[in-house]
Amino acid sequence: MDTLLIATFEILSFGAIVVLVVLGLGIIASMMGIFNFAQGEFVLLGAYVTYLMHSVGLPVPLGMLAAPVAVGTLGFVLEKLVVRRFYAAPIVAMLGTYSLGLIIREAVRGLTGGLYLSVPEPISGSITIGSLHFAAWRGVIVIITLLVMAASHALLAYTSFGLRVRASLENPQLARASGISTGMIYSVTFAFGAALAGLAGALIVPVFSLFADLGIRFLIQGFVAVMVGGVGSFAGPVAGAGVIGTFSAWLPWLMSPVIADVLVFVLAIIFIKFRPQGLVSGRGVNR
């Protein structure tokens, strides 16, 4: 029973991390019709910003607050200068964003010297319940993820900005004719997705440490989660993240982690083969 509870907590905490990464990736894919293959490197940048601020003597929580702002700002600039040129060709967009990610990754590798660098947990220690001990910071990650999910849903569903975003997704031509600046909406949406990835990187760096390839695993899992969940809605990527995060955290308790990772992707491919629209089908981008 104790092992089951600990495993459940580990599944929740890892699933929360995947949800944070997938939220940004899913919003960009649903809104813009492209997969941002630099999303993993935005996670890496969030972790690096947190480490950088800690290394100059600033509090770790301050670095975690600065990370999504810095990464979101970079995402806004990259969308304006580079990404928007790829909207008409989604395959080219994948290659272009992958190239951006590669540049970011190798830049961070050079700045860190290829080393593994640690950042302390802002809230250390554990939560004790009976004879069980749960890492306090992992619990904080779960709570923050739930808050971010609720805030993101409220932003997209109940605000005027969310209404403009949904209008630009459903019918961009009509939105432009109504006076909505779809170009600015796309820029802000891309920046928002990048900021979510930066926040994910800031939260996980105390758990996984900082290294140049930190974002690669989460990019692959995020991509699979979006495909499993379905593009075109808020709920789809979140549902996919829950499924992929659960299996990715649960299966290593039953078998070798390497075999578990392979099995997760095989099961995902089989699912996508028979249900290509994903768990929650939504409307795609209609430019």
Backbone bond lengths (Angstrom), bond angles and torsions (degrees), N, CA, C in turn:
res aa  C-N    CA-C-N  psi(-1)  N-CA   C-N-CA  omega(-1)  CA-C   N-CA-C  phi
1 M - - - 1.464 - - 1.525 111.16 -
2 D 1.347 115.83 -43.56 1.462 119.91 178.88 1.518 111.01 -61.22
3 T 1.339 115.69 -43.17 1.468 119.82 179.48 1.523 111.12 -62.62
4 L 1.335 116.58 -38.10 1.460 121.03 179.67 1.526 110.84 -64.41
5 L 1.324 117.14 -41.60 1.457 120.73 179.81 1.525 111.37 -66.52
6 I 1.324 116.27 -42.58 1.464 120.24 178.63 1.528 110.11 -64.14
7 A 1.339 116.58 -43.18 1.468 120.55 178.61 1.525 110.68 -62.16
8 T 1.337 117.32 -40.49 1.466 121.13 178.34 1.520 110.91 -61.53
9 F 1.328 116.15 -42.24 1.462 119.98 179.10 1.528 110.97 -64.82
10 E 1.340 117.44 -41.65 1.456 121.07 178.41 1.527 110.69 -63.20
11 I 1.335 115.83 -39.76 1.467 120.06 178.80 1.522 110.39 -63.90
12 L 1.336 116.96 -44.04 1.464 121.13 179.34 1.523 111.54 -62.10
13 S 1.326 116.78 -44.53 1.466 120.13 -176.13 1.521 110.89 -68.77
14 F 1.338 117.90 -40.90 1.463 119.61 178.67 1.523 110.48 -71.07
15 G 1.337 116.57 -39.35 1.456 119.55 177.12 1.514 112.17 -61.13
16 A 1.340 116.76 -34.97 1.463 120.68 178.19 1.519 111.12 -63.24
17 I 1.333 116.63 -39.13 1.462 120.89 178.72 1.533 110.07 -64.23
18 V 1.327 116.32 -45.59 1.466 120.32 179.96 1.530 110.28 -62.88
19 V 1.333 117.09 -38.91 1.467 120.58 179.19 1.519 110.75 -60.76
20 L 1.341 117.50 -43.43 1.462 120.49 179.71 1.521 111.93 -60.34
21 V 1.333 115.78 -43.02 1.467 119.84 179.76 1.533 109.85 -67.03
22 V 1.345 115.66 -43.59 1.461 120.38 -174.43 1.525 112.06 -71.78
23 L 1.324 117.77 -31.05 1.460 120.22 178.53 1.526 111.02 -54.48
24 G 1.338 115.68 -51.80 1.463 119.59 179.69 1.509 112.35 -64.89
25 L 1.331 116.22 -43.96 1.465 120.59 -179.45 1.523 110.74 -63.70
26 G 1.338 116.18 -41.90 1.460 120.41 -178.66 1.515 112.60 -68.65
27 I 1.335 117.24 -39.07 1.458 120.57 178.77 1.528 110.28 -63.43
28 I 1.328 116.25 -43.25 1.472 119.97 179.05 1.527 110.98 -65.22
29 A 1.349 116.43 -44.20 1.463 119.91 -178.91 1.523 110.97 -65.09
30 S 1.337 117.34 -42.71 1.462 120.76 -178.12 1.523 111.60 -69.35
31 M 1.330 115.89 -39.82 1.460 120.50 -174.28 1.522 111.83 -78.66
32 M 1.317 116.42 -40.56 1.457 120.44 -169.34 1.525 113.95 -108.97
33 G 1.318 116.54 -13.04 1.453 118.62 179.27 1.510 114.11 75.85
34 I 1.348 117.62 18.57 1.460 121.23 177.57 1.528 108.99 -131.10
35 F 1.309 115.85 152.70 1.462 120.89 173.22 1.521 108.09 -97.31
36 N 1.311 115.45 124.71 1.458 120.88 -179.33 1.523 109.53 -86.23
37 F 1.326 116.67 98.86 1.452 120.93 -177.83 1.529 112.03 -80.26
38 A 1.328 116.84 5.66 1.469 120.24 171.35 1.524 110.94 -98.05
39 Q 1.343 117.71 3.86 1.462 120.46 -176.46 1.532 112.05 -61.16
40 G 1.318 116.79 -37.98 1.462 119.74 177.51 1.521 112.08 -62.53
41 E 1.330 116.02 -36.53 1.461 119.87 179.03 1.532 111.12 -75.00
42 F 1.319 118.16 -25.45 1.467 119.98 171.66 1.533 109.87 -66.73
43 V 1.334 116.94 -36.10 1.470 120.36 172.21 1.530 109.68 -60.61
44 L 1.328 115.90 -45.87 1.464 121.12 178.76 1.526 111.15 -59.82
45 L 1.333 116.99 -42.63 1.469 120.14 -179.88 1.528 111.57 -64.09
46 G 1.337 116.65 -39.04 1.455 119.66 176.44 1.513 111.52 -60.36
47 A 1.331 116.04 -41.19 1.462 120.17 177.42 1.529 110.73 -66.26
48 Y 1.350 116.54 -39.26 1.465 119.82 -177.54 1.531 111.39 -69.27
49 V 1.321 117.34 -39.71 1.469 120.35 178.09 1.529 109.82 -61.38
50 T 1.327 116.48 -42.24 1.468 120.42 178.58 1.523 110.64 -62.26
51 Y 1.338 116.23 -44.77 1.467 119.98 178.66 1.523 110.86 -63.73
52 L 1.331 116.67 -42.04 1.463 120.80 -176.63 1.523 110.70 -61.74
53 M 1.316 117.11 -44.17 1.462 120.10 -179.59 1.522 111.10 -68.84
54 H 1.322 116.74 -35.61 1.469 119.97 176.06 1.529 110.64 -66.16
55 S 1.345 116.98 -37.97 1.465 120.59 -176.46 1.524 112.89 -68.82
56 V 1.341 117.47 -21.49 1.468 120.06 178.12 1.526 111.42 -96.70
57 G 1.324 116.25 9.01 1.453 120.36 172.83 1.511 116.10 96.52
58 L 1.325 118.03 4.86 1.457 121.36 178.82 1.532 110.29 -84.64
59 P 1.315 118.34 153.62 1.472 120.75 -179.04 1.531 111.89 -61.85
60 V 1.324 115.98 143.83 1.457 120.32 179.54 1.531 112.31 -59.70
61 P 1.344 119.82 -42.49 1.480 118.63 178.25 1.525 113.07 -58.67
62 L 1.340 116.76 -34.08 1.465 119.25 177.52 1.527 110.47 -65.47
63 G 1.331 116.24 -40.32 1.457 120.06 176.36 1.519 112.11 -63.11
64 M 1.334 116.26 -35.98 1.464 120.17 178.81 1.520 111.79 -69.39
65 L 1.311 116.89 -31.26 1.457 120.33 175.43 1.530 111.24 -74.06
66 A 1.328 116.09 -35.30 1.465 120.27 -178.52 1.521 111.84 -74.38
67 A 1.332 117.75 -29.13 1.466 121.43 -174.14 1.529 113.02 -58.34
68 P 1.342 120.07 -52.91 1.474 117.93 179.88 1.518 113.37 -64.28
69 V 1.338 116.96 -31.39 1.466 119.81 178.38 1.532 109.82 -66.82
70 A 1.335 116.55 -46.86 1.461 120.88 -178.79 1.523 111.33 -65.20
71 V 1.331 116.96 -45.87 1.464 120.42 -177.86 1.530 110.45 -69.87
72 G 1.327 117.49 -38.71 1.462 120.35 176.69 1.514 112.10 -62.59
73 T 1.328 116.65 -39.94 1.473 120.73 177.64 1.527 110.61 -63.32
74 L 1.340 116.26 -44.30 1.463 119.97 177.09 1.522 110.86 -61.70
75 G 1.333 116.92 -41.42 1.457 120.56 177.92 1.519 112.10 -60.83
76 F 1.327 116.49 -40.33 1.470 121.32 178.39 1.532 110.40 -61.17
77 V 1.336 115.93 -45.27 1.467 120.86 -179.15 1.529 110.60 -65.96
78 L 1.342 116.52 -43.97 1.463 119.94 -178.96 1.528 111.27 -64.63
79 E 1.327 116.97 -36.92 1.465 119.31 178.09 1.517 110.66 -64.35
80 K 1.337 116.39 -41.82 1.459 120.59 -179.14 1.532 111.54 -66.35
81 L 1.335 116.41 -41.33 1.460 120.23 -172.24 1.525 113.97 -89.60
82 V 1.340 116.90 -33.16 1.460 119.29 -169.77 1.524 112.88 -124.61
83 V 1.331 117.46 -58.20 1.465 121.90 -165.87 1.528 112.06 -62.38
84 R 1.325 118.80 -39.64 1.463 120.24 -175.45 1.528 112.76 -63.46
85 R 1.308 117.22 -16.96 1.466 120.27 177.88 1.527 111.60 -74.78
86 F 1.345 117.03 -11.24 1.457 121.04 -174.49 1.522 113.53 -104.09
87 Y 1.334 119.15 -0.87 1.457 120.50 -172.67 1.522 113.19 -59.05
88 A 1.305 116.49 -34.52 1.465 119.61 -176.45 1.523 112.74 -75.11
89 A 1.332 116.97 -12.89 1.465 120.55 -177.44 1.532 109.02 -135.54
90 P 1.350 118.51 89.45 1.462 121.73 -175.83 1.523 114.49 -56.80
91 I 1.341 117.27 -35.31 1.469 119.57 179.54 1.523 109.81 -66.80
92 V 1.319 116.14 -42.76 1.470 120.26 176.98 1.526 109.74 -63.35
93 A 1.341 116.68 -35.72 1.463 120.68 178.29 1.522 111.11 -62.22
94 M 1.337 116.64 -40.51 1.466 119.81 177.09 1.527 110.97 -60.85
95 L 1.332 115.60 -45.66 1.462 119.68 -179.88 1.528 110.96 -66.36
96 G 1.342 115.92 -40.65 1.464 119.56 -179.32 1.514 112.45 -65.20
97 T 1.354 116.82 -46.07 1.465 119.07 179.87 1.527 111.12 -70.16
98 Y 1.338 116.73 -31.79 1.466 118.75 174.86 1.526 110.58 -63.51
99 S 1.330 116.28 -39.69 1.466 120.23 178.10 1.528 111.13 -64.42
100 L 1.340 116.18 -41.79 1.462 119.60 175.89 1.525 110.68 -59.89
101 G 1.329 115.74 -43.67 1.458 119.81 178.69 1.508 112.38 -61.73
102 L 1.330 116.09 -40.08 1.460 120.11 179.47 1.525 110.95 -63.60
103 I 1.329 116.46 -40.93 1.473 120.45 177.96 1.531 110.36 -62.24
104 I 1.332 116.19 -45.87 1.467 120.37 -179.94 1.525 110.65 -62.28
105 R 1.331 116.28 -45.73 1.468 120.26 -177.50 1.514 112.07 -61.06
106 E 1.333 115.91 -46.32 1.465 118.42 -177.81 1.531 111.31 -71.28
107 A 1.343 116.92 -30.05 1.468 119.60 175.45 1.524 110.27 -64.54
108 V 1.339 116.64 -43.94 1.466 120.05 178.17 1.521 110.50 -66.44
109 R 1.323 117.00 -37.11 1.473 119.84 177.86 1.521 110.51 -60.92
110 G 1.341 115.52 -41.09 1.460 118.64 178.14 1.522 112.21 -67.52
111 L 1.323 116.95 -38.77 1.467 120.93 -178.56 1.527 111.73 -69.82
112 T 1.323 116.78 -32.29 1.468 120.14 -178.59 1.525 112.60 -94.46
113 G 1.336 116.67 -4.79 1.455 119.21 -178.92 1.513 113.42 70.49
114 G 1.343 117.29 18.55 1.456 120.62 -179.71 1.523 113.29 72.47
115 L 1.319 117.64 15.38 1.467 121.73 -176.31 1.526 111.11 -93.57
116 Y 1.321 114.80 164.04 1.456 121.88 170.04 1.523 107.37 -94.38
117 L 1.325 116.53 120.38 1.458 121.58 -175.84 1.521 109.55 -116.65
118 S 1.315 116.42 139.64 1.460 120.54 -174.67 1.522 111.81 -104.32
119 V 1.312 114.69 151.75 1.458 123.76 174.27 1.525 106.92 -130.12
120 P 1.320 118.62 129.54 1.475 119.46 -178.12 1.520 112.32 -69.63
121 E 1.312 115.57 152.78 1.451 120.30 176.48 1.526 109.58 -73.13
122 P 1.330 117.71 131.58 1.471 119.60 178.33 1.524 112.17 -60.75
123 I 1.333 115.87 -34.36 1.466 121.79 176.41 1.527 106.73 -121.08
124 S 1.308 115.92 102.69 1.463 120.05 -176.30 1.525 110.23 -93.18
125 G 1.318 114.65 179.53 1.454 119.84 178.32 1.513 111.73 87.34
126 S 1.314 114.58 -166.67 1.456 120.28 -176.15 1.522 110.83 -138.34
127 I 1.312 114.27 160.97 1.461 121.94 175.20 1.524 107.25 -99.82
128 T 1.303 116.14 123.72 1.458 121.10 -176.87 1.522 110.12 -102.29
129 I 1.314 115.80 124.20 1.462 122.62 175.90 1.527 106.98 -127.11
130 G 1.303 115.26 102.47 1.455 119.71 -175.22 1.518 110.05 66.36
131 S 1.322 115.95 -120.61 1.463 120.46 178.23 1.522 112.24 -97.46
132 L 1.331 117.17 5.46 1.457 121.49 -176.18 1.518 110.48 -100.28
133 H 1.328 115.58 145.75 1.464 122.05 178.82 1.531 108.89 -126.11
134 F 1.321 116.32 122.82 1.453 121.97 179.86 1.522 108.73 -116.51
135 A 1.358 116.28 137.37 1.456 120.84 179.35 1.526 109.89 -63.26
136 A 1.331 115.40 124.37 1.464 120.19 -175.57 1.526 111.54 -62.70
137 W 1.334 117.12 -41.19 1.462 119.19 -176.26 1.520 111.72 -66.93
138 R 1.319 118.17 -34.97 1.466 120.09 176.77 1.531 110.42 -64.93
139 G 1.315 116.73 -34.94 1.453 119.81 175.40 1.524 111.42 -65.37
140 V 1.336 115.97 -38.16 1.458 120.37 177.44 1.528 110.33 -63.59
141 I 1.329 117.13 -39.94 1.472 121.22 178.92 1.528 110.48 -59.41
142 V 1.333 116.23 -42.95 1.473 120.07 179.13 1.524 110.40 -61.91
143 I 1.335 116.87 -44.78 1.466 121.16 -178.17 1.534 110.56 -64.66
144 I 1.343 116.53 -45.83 1.470 120.07 -179.99 1.522 110.53 -62.36
145 T 1.330 117.15 -39.95 1.466 120.32 179.17 1.520 111.09 -61.56
146 L 1.331 117.23 -43.80 1.466 120.38 178.63 1.532 110.73 -61.53
147 L 1.333 116.40 -41.36 1.460 120.25 179.11 1.532 111.47 -65.43
148 V 1.340 116.40 -42.12 1.464 120.36 179.96 1.528 110.43 -66.02
149 M 1.334 117.05 -40.67 1.463 120.17 177.44 1.525 110.61 -60.24
150 A 1.334 116.30 -46.66 1.464 120.06 -179.24 1.524 111.00 -63.72
151 A 1.342 116.50 -42.61 1.462 120.29 -179.56 1.530 111.18 -66.34
152 S 1.335 117.09 -40.71 1.462 120.75 179.76 1.525 110.66 -64.87
153 H 1.320 116.00 -42.77 1.474 119.68 178.72 1.528 110.64 -63.39
154 A 1.330 115.96 -43.67 1.471 119.57 179.00 1.525 110.97 -63.04
155 L 1.333 116.62 -40.29 1.459 120.68 179.88 1.517 111.53 -61.62
156 L 1.332 116.24 -43.74 1.462 120.21 -175.54 1.528 112.76 -81.76
157 A 1.330 117.11 -24.05 1.464 119.74 -173.69 1.520 114.07 -101.25
158 Y 1.332 118.15 -26.64 1.461 119.39 -168.77 1.532 114.60 -126.90
159 T 1.315 118.16 8.94 1.462 119.59 179.43 1.525 110.21 -118.03
160 S 1.336 115.59 163.41 1.468 120.18 178.63 1.530 110.19 -65.08
161 F 1.345 116.68 -34.74 1.463 119.00 176.69 1.520 110.27 -62.60
162 G 1.341 116.35 -45.07 1.457 119.85 178.44 1.514 112.00 -61.04
163 L 1.331 116.11 -37.27 1.467 119.81 177.49 1.526 110.66 -62.66
164 R 1.342 116.98 -42.48 1.469 120.22 178.85 1.527 110.81 -66.49
165 V 1.347 116.34 -37.60 1.467 120.09 177.92 1.522 109.81 -62.75
166 R 1.333 116.69 -47.47 1.462 120.17 -179.00 1.528 111.68 -66.34
167 A 1.319 116.77 -34.49 1.471 120.05 176.68 1.525 110.58 -65.60
168 S 1.336 116.22 -41.17 1.466 120.22 -179.86 1.521 111.01 -67.81
169 L 1.333 116.94 -30.39 1.459 121.14 177.75 1.530 110.86 -73.80
170 E 1.329 116.29 -46.14 1.464 120.29 -174.89 1.522 112.22 -69.74
171 N 1.345 116.36 -45.24 1.467 119.43 -176.57 1.527 109.47 -152.43
172 P 1.321 117.75 86.86 1.467 120.52 -176.48 1.522 113.54 -59.59
173 Q 1.337 117.14 -37.22 1.465 119.46 -179.01 1.531 111.28 -64.37
174 L 1.325 116.47 -44.76 1.466 120.62 179.06 1.533 110.58 -67.18
175 A 1.338 116.17 -36.73 1.464 119.78 178.46 1.528 110.59 -62.35
176 R 1.335 115.89 -44.10 1.479 119.64 178.31 1.524 110.65 -64.28
177 A 1.332 115.97 -39.35 1.460 119.25 179.27 1.527 111.60 -66.41
178 S 1.336 116.92 -24.03 1.467 121.95 179.12 1.521 112.41 -86.73
179 G 1.326 116.81 2.64 1.452 120.48 177.56 1.507 114.80 93.26
180 I 1.334 118.52 7.94 1.469 121.65 178.01 1.519 109.03 -82.81
181 S 1.316 116.79 128.94 1.459 121.46 177.49 1.527 109.10 -80.52
182 T 1.326 115.61 90.53 1.462 119.09 -176.40 1.518 111.45 -64.65
183 G 1.337 117.54 -31.14 1.456 119.94 177.59 1.517 111.62 -60.61
184 M 1.339 116.96 -44.97 1.458 120.58 177.82 1.525 111.17 -67.57
185 I 1.327 116.89 -36.94 1.467 120.76 177.91 1.520 109.61 -60.82
186 Y 1.346 117.08 -44.26 1.454 120.52 179.26 1.533 110.83 -62.81
187 S 1.336 116.78 -41.42 1.464 120.41 -179.41 1.522 111.29 -63.36
188 V 1.324 115.54 -46.28 1.468 120.01 -178.99 1.525 110.54 -67.11
189 T 1.331 116.94 -38.59 1.459 120.23 178.82 1.525 111.06 -64.32
190 F 1.323 116.71 -43.92 1.468 120.32 178.09 1.524 109.92 -62.55
191 A 1.332 116.61 -42.39 1.467 120.59 178.49 1.521 110.80 -63.18
192 F 1.334 117.22 -39.51 1.459 121.25 178.75 1.523 110.96 -63.45
193 G 1.335 116.37 -44.36 1.460 120.03 177.30 1.515 112.18 -62.30
194 A 1.342 116.61 -40.12 1.467 120.67 177.63 1.530 110.69 -66.08
195 A 1.338 116.61 -39.35 1.467 120.31 179.87 1.526 110.99 -63.60
196 L 1.324 117.62 -38.70 1.464 120.38 177.10 1.525 110.94 -62.69
197 A 1.324 116.27 -39.90 1.466 119.78 176.66 1.525 110.54 -65.38
198 G 1.332 117.10 -41.38 1.454 120.49 177.22 1.515 112.00 -60.93
199 L 1.341 116.58 -40.26 1.462 120.45 176.76 1.526 110.74 -63.51
200 A 1.324 116.52 -41.85 1.466 120.15 177.82 1.524 110.74 -59.34
201 G 1.340 116.70 -44.90 1.458 120.02 178.99 1.513 112.41 -62.51
202 A 1.339 116.51 -40.03 1.461 120.31 179.65 1.521 111.20 -64.16
203 L 1.334 116.71 -38.55 1.463 120.11 -177.32 1.524 112.83 -74.13
204 I 1.340 116.93 -32.94 1.464 118.60 -173.99 1.517 113.68 -91.27
205 V 1.345 118.58 -14.63 1.465 118.42 -175.10 1.529 112.77 -62.27
206 P 1.347 121.10 -32.08 1.467 117.84 174.55 1.528 113.31 -67.41
207 V 1.331 116.39 -22.44 1.467 120.71 -177.99 1.517 111.15 -87.59
208 F 1.344 117.33 -44.51 1.461 121.49 -172.66 1.526 113.59 -103.86
209 S 1.342 118.74 -7.24 1.464 123.57 -173.43 1.527 109.77 71.03
210 L 1.325 115.72 170.48 1.457 121.79 -179.91 1.518 109.86 -102.84
211 F 1.327 116.69 123.21 1.462 122.74 173.41 1.516 107.23 -151.21
212 A 1.318 115.63 157.86 1.467 120.66 -167.63 1.525 113.70 -62.09
213 D 1.329 117.71 -29.11 1.461 120.63 -176.73 1.524 112.44 -96.80
214 L 1.318 117.06 17.85 1.469 121.19 -176.93 1.520 112.31 -56.91
215 G 1.332 117.10 -41.01 1.460 119.97 -172.41 1.514 115.51 -80.66
216 I 1.349 117.59 -14.60 1.465 119.56 -172.91 1.520 111.42 -63.09
217 R 1.339 116.88 -47.07 1.463 119.95 -178.34 1.522 111.04 -59.95
218 F 1.328 116.31 -42.79 1.456 119.45 -176.78 1.521 111.73 -73.23
219 L 1.323 117.46 -28.05 1.465 119.86 175.14 1.520 110.39 -64.67
220 I 1.325 116.80 -47.01 1.467 120.84 -178.40 1.524 110.31 -63.85
221 Q 1.339 115.73 -46.55 1.463 118.61 179.54 1.527 111.09 -65.52
222 G 1.326 117.03 -37.60 1.452 120.09 178.23 1.508 112.16 -64.58
223 F 1.324 117.28 -42.88 1.461 121.93 178.95 1.525 110.14 -60.67
224 V 1.338 116.59 -47.15 1.468 120.50 179.61 1.523 110.60 -63.83
225 A 1.329 116.57 -39.90 1.461 120.51 -179.39 1.527 111.47 -63.26
226 V 1.337 117.45 -41.28 1.462 120.76 178.16 1.527 110.40 -63.49
227 M 1.320 116.95 -42.36 1.465 120.21 179.47 1.518 111.32 -65.39
228 V 1.326 117.10 -40.43 1.467 120.49 179.41 1.520 110.60 -69.07
229 G 1.340 116.81 -40.62 1.456 120.15 -177.62 1.511 113.41 -74.66
230 G 1.331 116.51 -37.71 1.452 120.23 -179.17 1.512 111.84 109.62
231 V 1.327 116.14 138.58 1.460 122.90 -179.01 1.525 109.43 -94.98
232 G 1.333 116.41 143.71 1.453 119.76 175.00 1.509 114.52 115.09
233 S 1.343 117.36 -0.12 1.461 120.58 178.38 1.518 108.99 -146.74
234 F 1.336 115.73 164.09 1.460 120.37 176.43 1.524 110.78 -74.43
235 A 1.335 116.65 -39.53 1.462 120.91 -174.20 1.523 112.50 -70.67
236 G 1.345 117.47 -31.42 1.459 120.27 -175.18 1.515 113.87 -58.53
237 P 1.352 119.22 -59.64 1.460 119.91 179.26 1.521 113.59 -58.90
238 V 1.346 117.51 -35.93 1.467 120.19 178.17 1.530 110.53 -64.11
239 A 1.347 116.26 -43.58 1.459 120.13 177.99 1.533 110.78 -62.98
240 G 1.339 116.02 -43.33 1.460 119.61 177.84 1.520 112.20 -62.15
241 A 1.336 116.37 -40.02 1.461 120.48 178.55 1.517 110.94 -63.85
242 G 1.338 115.99 -39.15 1.462 119.32 178.01 1.514 111.78 -62.20
243 V 1.342 116.25 -42.74 1.464 120.43 -179.36 1.529 111.04 -67.64
244 I 1.340 116.56 -51.23 1.467 120.04 -177.48 1.527 111.03 -65.94
245 G 1.342 116.57 -41.99 1.461 119.76 178.57 1.512 112.06 -62.23
246 T 1.340 116.60 -40.30 1.468 120.39 179.30 1.516 111.31 -64.01
247 F 1.324 116.92 -49.65 1.459 119.71 -178.92 1.527 111.51 -66.10
248 S 1.337 117.50 -38.90 1.471 120.69 -178.94 1.512 111.91 -65.69
249 A 1.326 117.34 -30.69 1.464 120.37 179.30 1.523 112.68 -90.70
250 W 1.327 116.68 -28.05 1.465 120.41 -175.21 1.528 112.91 -83.77
251 L 1.335 117.16 -44.58 1.463 120.06 -174.52 1.535 113.87 -61.08
252 P 1.359 120.15 -36.97 1.475 118.47 177.62 1.525 114.10 -61.17
253 W 1.337 118.66 -16.85 1.463 120.51 174.13 1.527 111.15 -74.63
254 L 1.347 116.22 -17.94 1.457 120.15 -174.80 1.526 112.76 -107.47
255 M 1.343 117.42 -20.89 1.461 120.88 -174.80 1.520 109.98 -153.39
256 S 1.319 116.15 -179.32 1.464 121.28 178.14 1.531 110.10 -59.36
257 P 1.348 117.63 136.34 1.471 119.60 179.45 1.519 113.75 -55.90
258 V 1.337 117.25 -35.45 1.464 120.20 179.53 1.528 110.53 -65.01
259 I 1.337 115.83 -47.66 1.469 120.37 178.27 1.523 110.05 -63.26
260 A 1.324 116.48 -37.91 1.469 120.43 -179.97 1.522 111.08 -61.72
261 D 1.349 117.66 -44.77 1.465 120.73 179.56 1.528 110.99 -60.98
262 V 1.330 115.77 -43.97 1.466 119.93 179.67 1.525 110.22 -63.05
263 L 1.336 116.64 -43.37 1.464 120.82 -177.78 1.524 111.10 -63.76
264 V 1.334 117.31 -38.41 1.468 120.68 178.28 1.525 110.38 -59.02
265 F 1.333 116.82 -45.54 1.463 120.37 -178.34 1.524 111.70 -69.89
266 V 1.334 116.89 -36.64 1.466 120.18 177.85 1.525 110.30 -63.74
267 L 1.337 116.67 -46.20 1.460 120.42 178.72 1.524 111.26 -62.38
268 A 1.340 116.16 -38.91 1.465 119.87 178.66 1.518 111.34 -64.40
269 I 1.330 117.34 -42.89 1.468 121.49 179.31 1.526 110.68 -62.62
270 I 1.331 116.49 -41.94 1.468 120.19 178.77 1.525 110.12 -62.72
271 F 1.339 116.02 -43.30 1.464 119.96 -179.66 1.528 110.81 -62.71
272 I 1.343 116.45 -45.65 1.469 120.34 -178.69 1.526 110.85 -64.54
273 K 1.327 116.75 -33.20 1.454 120.91 178.66 1.523 111.01 -60.14
274 F 1.346 116.83 -42.66 1.467 120.58 -175.85 1.530 112.96 -93.38
275 R 1.344 117.49 -16.37 1.469 119.70 176.31 1.530 108.59 -140.20
276 P 1.312 117.01 74.96 1.477 120.44 -174.27 1.524 113.75 -64.44
277 Q 1.332 118.11 -21.09 1.469 119.89 178.85 1.521 112.70 -78.39
278 G 1.329 117.72 -8.92 1.453 121.59 177.40 1.514 112.89 88.09
279 L 1.332 115.66 -178.95 1.461 121.25 -178.88 1.527 111.64 -63.98
280 V 1.333 115.49 -42.48 1.473 121.06 -179.46 1.508 107.57 -122.56
281 S 1.312 116.31 106.13 1.477 118.63 -178.71 1.517 109.56 -77.22
282 G 1.314 115.17 139.67 1.464 120.97 178.55 1.505 109.45 -136.66
283 R 1.323 116.05 172.71 1.463 120.09 178.78 1.496 110.13 -80.92
284 G 1.296 116.00 136.25 1.447 120.52 178.78 1.514 112.35 -80.36
285 V 1.287 114.63 178.76 1.464 120.07 178.96 1.508 109.00 -75.52
286 N 1.303 115.95 133.57 1.467 121.76 178.93 1.514 108.93 -122.10
287 R 1.286 115.82 90.48 1.461 119.32 -177.30 1.515 109.70 -79.99
